[in-house]
Amino acid sequence: MRVSFLTLPPLKTEYDADHLYIVPRLRDQMAQTVTHLDNAARHYSRAMLIGGAGLGKSSALQYMAVSGNARVLSFGDYHPNALPTDFETDSWILLDDVTEPAHINHLESLAAHFPNAKIWATTRTPNLIPKEFTALELQPFNEREIVSFAEAWCLPTEKHSSRLNRAAQDFVASVQANAGTRELAITPLYLFLLLQVYSPQTAAAETQVEEKVALPIAGGGAATPFDVPQRANISPLPARRAQLFDDYVQSKLATESDPDFAARALEGIALSTKRGQRAQEDHLARGYDFLIERPSGRVEFKHSLLQDFLAARALRRNPDFAPMREHLLDPAWREVILFYAGLGSSDEVVTALQENGDLEMAAAALAESAEPSSALLEQVVKALVARAWDDRDERAIHALGWLRNNQASDFFAAKLRDKNEQVRLQASYILGGMHTDRALEYLLPQLRDPSADVRDQVIASLGASRSERVVEPLLVALRGDPRVASSDTRVKIAAAKALGEYGTDKAVPALIVDLQVGDPAVRAEAMIALEKIRSDFAVKPLESISTTDKHPEVREAAALVLKDMQAQ
C-alpha cells in the first residue's frame, strides 16, 4: 500500500515508492503482546500510538487513513477550545499530536459521541492515555525491516534480481559495521536519513572491516558460531545523530548558490520558531523545501527534529553558552540540547546538567558528543553504574548503553564470574540492556552458563542485540548444539523467542522446521517468531505446510501465521 510518508525531502531520486512503507510492529503495553499495525487496526477500536520523535507515528496514521478512506487531522491545527468534531467518515477518526489534557478529554468525548467509530491517536507522552484506549507502543525496526526498507531505496541493477539486491546488502553491511550506526538505523526517520547520505564505495575504494575481538571457543581451530563476520564493501556512515542531520542538511543545500547563506537563513527561522515566534508565509519561499504550510495556515518545519537540529546549529554560532543554558530545564528543548552537545564540545552542557541533578540527560549529551571529556565521562559512568547495579535503575542501564563505555561493560562482565547465580543473572540482564559490542563479547560465552535461568536471560539479551553477530549462535542454540548451550526444550523456546525479537530472514528455515517437528511449546514460540519477522521467504513453505502436513495442529499453526503475514 502506497503511503506518502516522506516527511523530509529525499536526496535520492530512484526508489520503489510502492514498498517504502514498512508496516510497523506495536506492543500492547497492558498485555505485552506484539502485533503488526494492519492486524491491530482490525482488533483495536480505541488506541493511542506511542513513540518518540522519528518512530513513525504520523506515517502509521497515514497508512490507516489510506485503508480506511479517512483523513488524518492534527490537534496542532486547532485551538484547545475549538477541537474538531466533524469528520469525513464516522467509521475512522484519526488524530495526530496529542500533547495536553484537553486533547485527552476531547478523545473521550468523541468515543462517547461516536460509539461505532474506530478512534486512533498519537502521542509522544506515555501518560496521556484516554480512558478505554489501548496504549500501543511503536517498536523500533528489526533486521528484516531495515533490509526491506533498504531494498526499496537501493534498487537492484540489471545484473541482479530483486532476490539478490547487492546494493541493499552493501548498505546493510555498512550499517552493521558500527554500533552507533546500528542504533540509529532502528529508528525509521534516522534510517531514511542514513539512506539519503549513503554513498557506495567504488570497487577501488572498498574497505574490508574486521571486528577487533573474536571470541574463543573450546577446541578452537575450525569456524564456530562465535566467529566475527568479515565485512567487505563498507561505506562510512554517521554514527552520531548530530553528524547524520548535519550531513543530510549540507547535502540538501549543496546545490544552492550560497549554501552557507541558506543554512543561516534556515537556522534563524528554526531558532525563532522554537522560541515561540510564528513562521510567516514568506518563509516558505526561502525554506529550501524544509518548511510546509499546515491546513490551518501555520508554517512549520516538516519535522520537529529538523527544527531542533537547526536551532541547535544557530545557537552554536554564538560563543556564549547563556542562550542555551536558559533552556536546560525545559523538556521541550531536550532535543535541541542534545543536538547542541553533538555539534561541538559538550562540557558546558554536561556540567550544567549535572549541577541540575539530571544524570540521564548528562549521559545522553555525552553520548552525542564526538569527543566527550574523559573526566566528565568517568564521573557520569561511575554514578550510572552504581544506580544500575545497586538500584536496578532501568534508565541508568539505557543511559550506559548510549555511552557505549567499555569500563562499564567490564564492571558488569566481572560479575558474570560470580558463584552466585542471581549475581550472574543480574549482570546478564544489564549487559543485554546496554546494546554494546563489548557487552556482546562477554554475553556469548555465557550461553554455556550452568544456570538455566542465566542462559535464558543471556539468550533474551542476545535477541535484543542490534548486531548480526548473535544470529548464528542463536540458530545453533535453536537447533541444539553443545558448543553453544545445553540442548533442551527450554533453550529452544528461548532461542526462538530471541530470533523473533531480532527479526532476521536467516531464522526462517529453522523456525519453520520447529513449526513442523518441534514439541508444542517450541511450535508456539516458533509461530510467534515467524509472525514478528513476517518474511516473504516464509510464505511458500507455510502455504505448503498449511495444506499438506499430516498433522492438523501443524496445518492450523501454519495457516495462522500466514493470516498474520497477509493481513496487509
C-alpha positions as CSV (number, residue, x, y, z in Angstrom):
1,M,0.0,0.0,0.0
2,R,1.5,3.3,-1.0
3,V,1.7,5.9,1.8
4,S,3.1,9.4,1.3
5,F,5.3,9.2,4.4
6,L,8.4,11.1,3.1
7,T,8.4,13.7,5.9
8,L,11.7,15.2,4.8
9,P,12.8,15.8,1.1
10,P,14.7,12.9,-0.3
11,L,18.1,13.3,-1.8
12,K,17.9,10.2,-3.9
13,T,15.5,10.2,-6.9
14,E,15.3,6.5,-7.8
15,Y,13.3,4.3,-5.3
16,D,10.4,1.9,-5.2
17,A,7.6,4.1,-4.0
18,D,5.2,1.1,-3.6
19,H,7.5,-0.6,-1.0
20,L,8.7,2.4,1.0
21,Y,6.4,1.9,3.9
22,I,7.2,-0.9,6.3
23,V,4.2,-2.0,8.4
24,P,5.5,-1.5,11.9
25,R,5.1,-3.7,15.0
26,L,3.2,-2.5,18.0
27,R,3.4,-3.6,21.6
28,D,0.3,-3.6,23.7
29,Q,1.6,-2.0,26.9
30,M,-1.0,-3.8,29.1
31,A,-1.0,-7.3,27.6
32,Q,2.7,-7.1,26.5
33,T,1.8,-8.7,23.2
34,V,3.3,-7.7,19.8
35,T,1.3,-7.4,16.6
36,H,1.6,-5.5,13.3
37,L,-0.2,-2.3,12.6
38,D,-2.6,-3.8,10.0
39,N,-3.7,-6.5,12.4
40,A,-4.0,-4.0,15.2
41,A,-6.2,-1.8,13.1
42,R,-8.8,-4.6,12.9
43,H,-8.7,-5.6,16.5
44,Y,-8.5,-2.3,18.4
45,S,-11.3,0.2,18.3
46,R,-9.7,2.8,20.6
47,A,-5.9,3.1,20.5
48,M,-3.2,5.5,21.3
49,L,0.0,5.1,19.3
50,I,3.0,5.9,21.5
51,G,6.5,6.6,20.2
52,G,9.4,9.1,20.3
53,A,10.2,11.6,17.5
54,G,11.0,9.8,14.3
55,L,9.4,6.4,15.1
56,G,6.7,6.8,12.5
57,K,3.5,7.8,14.4
58,S,2.2,10.2,11.8
59,S,3.1,7.7,9.0
60,A,1.2,5.0,10.8
61,L,-2.0,7.1,10.8
62,Q,-1.5,7.9,7.1
63,Y,-1.3,4.2,6.4
64,M,-4.6,3.6,8.3
65,A,-6.2,6.6,6.5
66,V,-5.5,5.0,3.1
67,S,-7.0,1.7,4.2
68,G,-10.0,3.3,5.9
69,N,-10.7,6.1,3.4
70,A,-10.3,8.6,6.2
71,R,-8.2,11.8,6.7
72,V,-5.7,12.4,9.4
73,L,-6.2,15.6,11.4
74,S,-3.7,17.1,13.8
75,F,-4.6,18.6,17.2
76,G,-1.8,21.0,16.4
77,D,-4.0,22.7,13.8
78,Y,-6.7,23.5,16.3
79,H,-7.2,25.7,19.4
80,P,-7.8,23.7,22.6
81,N,-11.2,25.4,22.8
82,A,-12.2,24.6,19.2
83,L,-11.2,21.0,18.6
84,P,-12.6,19.0,15.6
85,T,-16.0,17.4,15.8
86,D,-16.8,16.9,12.1
87,F,-15.1,14.2,10.1
88,E,-15.2,12.9,6.6
89,T,-16.2,9.5,7.8
90,D,-17.6,8.4,11.1
91,S,-16.1,4.9,10.8
92,W,-12.5,6.1,11.3
93,I,-11.3,9.0,13.3
94,L,-7.5,9.6,13.2
95,L,-6.0,12.4,15.3
96,D,-2.3,13.2,15.4
97,D,-0.2,15.1,18.0
98,V,-1.9,14.6,21.4
99,T,0.1,16.9,23.7
100,E,-2.2,18.1,26.5
101,P,-5.1,17.0,28.8
102,A,-7.6,18.9,26.7
103,H,-6.9,16.6,23.9
104,I,-7.5,13.5,26.1
105,N,-10.8,14.9,27.3
106,H,-11.8,15.5,23.7
107,L,-10.9,12.0,22.6
108,E,-13.0,10.6,25.5
109,S,-15.9,12.8,24.3
110,L,-15.5,11.6,20.7
111,A,-15.6,8.0,21.9
112,A,-18.9,8.6,23.7
113,H,-20.4,10.5,20.7
114,F,-19.2,8.0,18.0
115,P,-19.5,4.6,19.7
116,N,-19.2,2.7,16.5
117,A,-16.1,4.5,15.2
118,K,-12.6,3.4,15.4
119,I,-10.7,6.2,17.0
120,W,-6.9,6.2,17.0
121,A,-4.5,9.0,18.0
122,T,-0.8,9.5,18.6
123,T,1.4,11.0,21.3
124,R,5.0,11.1,22.5
125,T,3.9,11.2,26.1
126,P,3.2,7.7,27.6
127,N,0.9,9.1,30.4
128,L,-1.5,10.8,28.0
129,I,-3.9,7.9,27.5
130,P,-7.6,8.4,27.4
131,K,-10.0,6.0,29.3
132,E,-10.8,2.8,27.4
133,F,-8.0,3.5,24.9
134,T,-5.3,0.8,24.5
135,A,-1.7,2.1,24.6
136,L,0.2,0.7,21.6
137,E,3.9,1.4,21.6
138,L,5.7,1.6,18.2
139,Q,8.6,-0.8,18.1
140,P,12.0,0.0,16.5
141,F,12.9,-1.6,13.3
142,N,14.3,-5.1,13.4
143,E,16.8,-6.5,10.9
144,R,14.2,-7.7,8.3
145,E,12.5,-4.3,8.4
146,I,15.8,-2.5,7.8
147,V,16.7,-4.8,4.9
148,S,13.2,-4.3,3.3
149,F,13.5,-0.6,3.6
150,A,17.0,-0.6,2.1
151,E,15.7,-2.7,-0.8
152,A,13.1,-0.1,-1.6
153,W,15.8,2.6,-1.8
154,C,18.7,0.6,-3.3
155,L,17.1,-0.8,-6.4
156,P,18.9,-3.8,-7.9
157,T,21.0,-3.4,-11.0
158,E,20.2,-5.2,-14.3
159,K,22.7,-7.8,-13.3
160,H,20.9,-8.9,-10.2
161,S,17.4,-10.0,-9.5
162,S,15.3,-8.5,-6.7
163,R,16.1,-11.6,-4.7
164,L,19.8,-10.7,-4.6
165,N,20.0,-6.9,-4.1
166,R,23.7,-6.3,-3.8
167,A,23.2,-2.6,-3.3
168,A,20.9,-3.1,-0.3
169,Q,23.2,-5.8,1.1
170,D,26.2,-3.4,0.9
171,F,24.2,-0.7,2.7
172,V,23.1,-3.0,5.5
173,A,26.7,-4.2,5.9
174,S,27.8,-0.6,6.2
175,V,25.1,-0.1,8.9
176,Q,26.2,-3.2,10.8
177,A,29.9,-2.1,10.8
178,N,29.4,0.4,13.5
179,A,27.4,0.1,16.8
180,G,26.4,3.7,16.7
181,T,25.1,3.5,13.2
182,R,23.2,0.3,14.1
183,E,21.4,2.2,16.9
184,L,20.5,5.0,14.5
185,A,19.1,2.6,11.9
186,I,16.4,1.1,14.2
187,T,14.5,4.5,14.1
188,P,12.6,4.9,10.8
189,L,13.4,8.6,10.4
190,Y,17.1,8.1,11.0
191,L,17.2,5.1,8.7
192,F,15.7,7.3,6.0
193,L,18.4,9.9,6.6
194,L,21.2,7.2,6.5
195,L,20.0,6.0,3.1
196,Q,19.9,9.6,1.8
197,V,23.6,10.3,2.8
198,Y,24.8,6.8,1.9
199,S,27.3,6.8,-0.9
200,P,28.5,3.4,-2.0
201,Q,32.2,2.9,-2.3
202,T,33.7,2.3,-5.7
203,A,35.4,-1.0,-6.3
204,A,38.8,0.6,-5.9
205,A,37.9,2.2,-2.6
206,E,36.1,-0.7,-1.0
207,T,37.1,-1.2,2.6
208,Q,37.5,-4.5,4.4
209,V,36.4,-4.2,8.0
210,E,37.3,-6.8,10.6
211,E,35.9,-6.5,14.1
212,K,38.6,-6.4,16.8
213,V,37.7,-9.3,19.0
214,A,36.8,-12.9,18.1
215,L,35.6,-15.0,21.0
216,P,37.5,-18.2,21.6
217,I,35.6,-21.5,21.9
218,A,36.6,-24.8,23.5
219,G,38.6,-26.9,20.9
220,G,39.4,-23.9,18.7
221,G,40.5,-24.4,15.1
222,A,37.5,-24.7,12.7
223,A,34.9,-22.0,12.2
224,T,32.5,-21.7,15.1
225,P,29.2,-19.9,15.7
226,F,31.2,-17.3,17.7
227,D,33.3,-16.2,14.8
228,V,33.2,-12.5,13.9
229,P,31.9,-11.7,10.4
230,Q,34.4,-10.3,7.9
231,R,32.9,-7.4,6.1
232,A,33.5,-6.1,2.6
233,N,32.0,-3.2,0.5
234,I,31.8,-0.9,3.6
235,S,31.0,2.7,3.2
236,P,31.4,5.1,6.1
237,L,28.1,6.2,7.6
238,P,27.4,8.6,10.5
239,A,27.5,7.0,14.0
240,R,26.0,10.0,15.8
241,R,22.7,11.8,15.3
242,A,24.1,15.3,15.0
243,Q,26.5,14.2,12.4
244,L,23.7,12.4,10.5
245,F,21.5,15.5,10.4
246,D,24.5,17.7,9.6
247,D,25.4,15.5,6.6
248,Y,21.8,15.5,5.4
249,V,21.3,19.3,5.6
250,Q,24.7,20.0,4.0
251,S,23.9,17.6,1.1
252,K,20.5,19.1,0.6
253,L,21.8,22.6,0.5
254,A,24.9,21.8,-1.5
255,T,23.2,22.7,-4.8
256,E,22.2,26.2,-3.7
257,S,24.2,29.2,-5.0
258,D,25.2,30.1,-1.4
259,P,24.9,27.1,0.9
260,D,26.1,28.9,4.0
261,F,23.6,31.7,3.5
262,A,20.8,29.1,3.0
263,A,21.9,27.3,6.2
264,R,22.0,30.6,8.2
265,A,18.5,31.5,7.0
266,L,17.1,28.2,8.0
267,E,18.8,28.3,11.4
268,G,17.4,31.7,12.1
269,I,13.8,30.5,11.3
270,A,14.3,27.4,13.4
271,L,15.6,29.3,16.4
272,S,12.9,32.0,16.3
273,T,10.1,29.5,15.9
274,K,11.5,27.3,18.7
275,R,11.4,30.4,20.9
276,G,7.7,30.8,20.1
277,Q,7.5,33.2,17.1
278,R,5.3,32.2,14.2
279,A,6.9,31.4,10.8
280,Q,5.4,33.6,8.1
281,E,4.1,32.6,4.7
282,D,7.1,34.3,3.0
283,H,9.4,31.9,4.9
284,L,8.1,29.1,2.6
285,A,9.9,30.7,-0.4
286,R,13.2,30.6,1.4
287,G,12.6,27.4,3.3
288,Y,14.6,25.3,0.8
289,D,11.9,22.6,0.9
290,F,12.3,22.1,4.6
291,L,9.1,24.0,5.5
292,I,5.4,23.2,5.0
293,E,2.2,25.0,5.3
294,R,-0.4,23.2,7.5
295,P,-4.1,23.1,6.7
296,S,-4.6,25.7,9.4
297,G,-2.2,28.1,7.6
298,R,0.5,27.6,10.1
299,V,4.0,27.4,8.6
300,E,6.4,25.0,10.3
301,F,9.3,22.6,9.6
302,K,8.4,19.3,8.0
303,H,9.7,17.5,11.1
304,S,10.2,18.8,14.6
305,L,13.7,17.2,14.8
306,L,14.9,19.1,11.8
307,Q,13.8,22.3,13.5
308,D,15.5,21.3,16.8
309,F,18.7,20.5,14.9
310,L,18.8,23.8,13.0
311,A,18.0,25.7,16.2
312,A,21.0,24.0,17.8
313,R,23.2,25.0,14.9
314,A,22.1,28.6,15.3
315,L,22.9,28.6,19.0
316,R,26.3,27.0,18.2
317,R,27.2,30.0,16.1
318,N,27.1,32.1,19.3
319,P,30.2,31.5,21.6
320,D,28.1,32.5,24.6
321,F,26.5,29.5,26.4
322,A,24.0,31.6,28.2
323,P,21.2,31.4,25.5
324,M,21.4,27.6,25.7
325,R,21.7,27.5,29.4
326,E,18.3,29.2,29.9
327,H,16.5,26.3,28.3
328,L,18.3,23.4,30.1
329,L,15.3,22.7,32.4
330,D,12.7,22.9,29.6
331,P,11.6,19.4,28.4
332,A,10.5,21.0,25.1
333,W,14.2,21.8,24.4
334,R,15.6,18.4,25.1
335,E,16.4,17.6,21.5
336,V,17.9,21.0,20.9
337,I,20.2,20.5,23.9
338,L,21.3,17.1,22.7
339,F,21.9,18.3,19.1
340,Y,23.9,21.3,20.6
341,A,26.1,18.8,22.6
342,G,26.7,16.8,19.4
343,L,27.8,19.9,17.4
344,G,30.8,20.8,19.5
345,S,32.2,20.4,23.0
346,S,29.6,19.1,25.4
347,D,31.5,20.1,28.5
348,E,29.3,23.1,29.4
349,V,26.1,21.3,28.7
350,V,27.1,18.2,30.7
351,T,28.4,20.2,33.7
352,A,25.2,22.3,33.8
353,L,23.0,19.2,33.6
354,Q,25.0,17.5,36.4
355,E,24.5,20.7,38.6
356,N,20.8,20.4,37.9
357,G,20.9,16.7,39.0
358,D,19.8,15.3,35.6
359,L,22.3,12.4,35.3
360,E,20.5,10.6,32.4
361,M,20.4,13.8,30.3
362,A,24.0,14.4,31.1
363,A,24.8,10.9,29.8
364,A,22.7,11.5,26.7
365,A,24.7,14.7,26.0
366,L,28.0,12.9,26.4
367,A,26.8,10.2,24.1
368,E,26.0,12.8,21.4
369,S,29.5,14.3,21.6
370,A,32.2,13.3,19.2
371,E,34.9,13.8,21.8
372,P,33.4,13.8,25.3
373,S,35.5,14.9,28.3
374,S,37.2,11.9,29.8
375,A,36.8,13.3,33.3
376,L,33.1,14.1,32.9
377,L,32.6,10.7,31.3
378,E,34.2,8.9,34.2
379,Q,32.0,10.8,36.7
380,V,28.8,10.1,34.9
381,V,29.6,6.4,34.2
382,K,30.6,5.8,37.8
383,A,27.2,7.2,39.0
384,L,25.2,5.3,36.4
385,V,26.9,2.0,37.2
386,A,26.0,2.4,40.8
387,R,22.4,3.2,40.0
388,A,22.2,0.3,37.5
389,W,23.7,-2.3,39.9
390,D,22.6,-1.2,43.3
391,D,19.1,0.3,42.4
392,R,18.5,-1.8,39.2
393,D,17.6,1.5,37.6
394,E,16.3,0.9,34.0
395,R,17.0,4.5,33.0
396,A,20.6,4.1,34.1
397,I,21.0,0.9,32.1
398,H,19.7,2.6,29.0
399,A,22.0,5.6,29.6
400,L,25.0,3.4,29.9
401,G,24.0,1.9,26.6
402,W,24.0,5.3,24.9
403,L,27.6,5.9,26.2
404,R,28.9,2.5,24.9
405,N,31.6,2.7,27.6
406,N,34.0,-0.2,27.9
407,Q,34.7,0.3,31.6
408,A,31.0,-0.1,32.4
409,S,30.8,-3.3,30.4
410,D,33.9,-4.6,32.1
411,F,32.4,-3.9,35.5
412,F,29.3,-5.9,34.9
413,A,31.2,-8.6,33.0
414,A,33.3,-9.3,36.1
415,K,30.0,-10.2,37.8
416,L,29.5,-13.0,35.3
417,R,32.2,-14.9,37.1
418,D,30.5,-14.8,40.4
419,K,29.4,-18.1,42.1
420,N,26.0,-16.6,43.0
421,E,23.5,-17.3,40.2
422,Q,21.5,-14.2,41.0
423,V,24.5,-12.0,40.6
424,R,25.2,-13.6,37.1
425,L,21.6,-13.2,36.2
426,Q,21.5,-9.5,37.0
427,A,24.8,-8.9,35.2
428,S,23.5,-10.7,32.1
429,Y,20.3,-8.5,32.2
430,I,22.2,-5.3,32.5
431,L,24.8,-6.2,29.8
432,G,21.9,-7.0,27.4
433,G,20.2,-3.7,28.1
434,M,23.4,-1.8,27.1
435,H,23.3,-3.0,23.4
436,T,27.1,-2.6,23.0
437,D,29.6,-4.8,21.1
438,R,31.7,-5.1,24.3
439,A,28.8,-6.4,26.2
440,L,28.1,-8.9,23.5
441,E,31.6,-10.2,23.7
442,Y,31.0,-11.1,27.3
443,L,27.5,-12.5,26.9
444,L,28.1,-15.0,24.1
445,P,30.2,-17.4,26.2
446,Q,27.6,-17.3,29.0
447,L,25.3,-19.4,26.7
448,R,27.1,-22.3,28.5
449,D,26.4,-21.0,32.0
450,P,25.4,-23.8,34.4
451,S,22.2,-22.0,35.4
452,A,19.2,-22.4,33.1
453,D,17.9,-19.0,34.3
454,V,21.1,-17.3,33.4
455,R,21.1,-19.0,30.0
456,D,17.6,-17.9,29.3
457,Q,18.5,-14.3,30.2
458,V,21.6,-14.4,28.0
459,I,19.6,-15.6,25.1
460,A,16.9,-12.9,25.6
461,S,19.7,-10.3,25.8
462,L,21.2,-11.5,22.5
463,G,17.8,-11.3,20.9
464,A,17.6,-7.6,21.9
465,S,21.0,-7.0,20.3
466,R,21.4,-4.9,17.2
467,S,24.4,-6.9,15.9
468,E,24.1,-9.6,13.3
469,R,26.8,-11.5,15.2
470,V,24.2,-13.0,17.5
471,V,22.2,-14.7,14.8
472,E,24.3,-17.8,14.2
473,P,24.8,-18.6,17.9
474,L,21.0,-18.3,18.4
475,L,20.3,-20.5,15.4
476,V,22.7,-23.2,16.7
477,A,21.0,-22.9,20.2
478,L,17.6,-23.4,18.5
479,R,18.9,-26.5,16.6
480,G,20.6,-27.8,19.7
481,D,24.4,-27.8,19.8
482,P,26.5,-28.3,23.0
483,R,29.2,-26.0,21.6
484,V,26.8,-23.1,22.3
485,A,24.4,-24.2,25.0
486,S,22.9,-27.3,26.6
487,S,20.2,-28.7,24.3
488,D,16.7,-28.8,25.8
489,T,13.2,-27.5,25.2
490,R,13.7,-24.5,27.4
491,V,16.8,-23.4,25.5
492,K,15.0,-23.9,22.2
493,I,12.0,-21.8,23.3
494,A,14.3,-19.0,24.5
495,A,16.2,-19.1,21.2
496,A,13.0,-19.0,19.1
497,K,11.8,-16.0,21.1
498,A,15.1,-14.2,20.8
499,L,15.2,-14.8,17.0
500,G,11.7,-13.3,16.7
501,E,12.9,-10.2,18.6
502,Y,16.0,-9.8,16.4
503,G,13.9,-10.4,13.3
504,T,16.0,-11.8,10.6
505,D,15.2,-13.8,7.4
506,K,18.1,-16.1,8.3
507,A,16.0,-17.6,11.1
508,V,13.0,-18.5,8.9
509,P,14.1,-22.1,7.8
510,A,14.9,-23.2,11.3
511,L,11.7,-21.7,12.7
512,I,9.6,-23.5,10.0
513,V,11.3,-26.8,10.9
514,D,10.3,-26.3,14.6
515,L,6.8,-25.3,13.5
516,Q,6.6,-28.8,11.9
517,V,8.6,-31.1,14.3
518,G,9.1,-29.2,17.5
519,D,7.1,-30.1,20.6
520,P,4.0,-27.9,21.2
521,A,5.8,-25.3,23.4
522,V,8.5,-24.8,20.8
523,R,6.0,-24.7,18.0
524,A,4.0,-22.0,19.7
525,E,7.1,-19.8,20.1
526,A,8.2,-20.5,16.5
527,M,4.7,-19.3,15.4
528,I,5.1,-16.0,17.3
529,A,8.7,-15.5,16.0
530,L,7.6,-16.0,12.4
531,E,4.7,-13.6,12.8
532,K,7.1,-11.0,14.2
533,I,9.6,-11.5,11.4
534,R,7.0,-11.6,8.6
535,S,9.5,-12.6,6.0
536,D,8.5,-13.1,2.3
537,F,10.7,-16.2,2.3
538,A,8.3,-17.9,4.7
539,V,5.2,-17.6,2.5
540,K,5.6,-20.6,0.1
541,P,6.8,-23.1,2.8
542,L,3.9,-22.1,5.1
543,E,1.4,-22.3,2.2
544,S,2.6,-25.9,1.6
545,I,2.6,-26.8,5.3
546,S,-0.9,-25.4,5.8
547,T,-2.4,-27.7,3.1
548,T,-0.2,-30.8,3.1
549,D,1.2,-31.5,6.5
550,K,-0.3,-34.7,8.0
551,H,-0.7,-33.2,11.5
552,P,-3.8,-30.9,11.8
553,E,-2.3,-28.8,14.6
554,V,0.7,-28.1,12.3
555,R,-1.5,-27.1,9.4
556,E,-3.5,-24.8,11.7
557,A,-0.4,-23.2,13.1
558,A,1.0,-22.5,9.5
559,A,-2.4,-21.1,8.5
560,L,-2.5,-18.7,11.5
561,V,1.0,-17.4,10.7
562,L,0.0,-16.8,7.0
563,K,-3.1,-15.0,8.1
564,D,-1.0,-12.6,10.1
565,M,1.5,-12.1,7.3
566,Q,-1.0,-11.5,4.6
567,A,-3.2,-9.1,6.6
568,Q,-1.8,-6.1,4.8
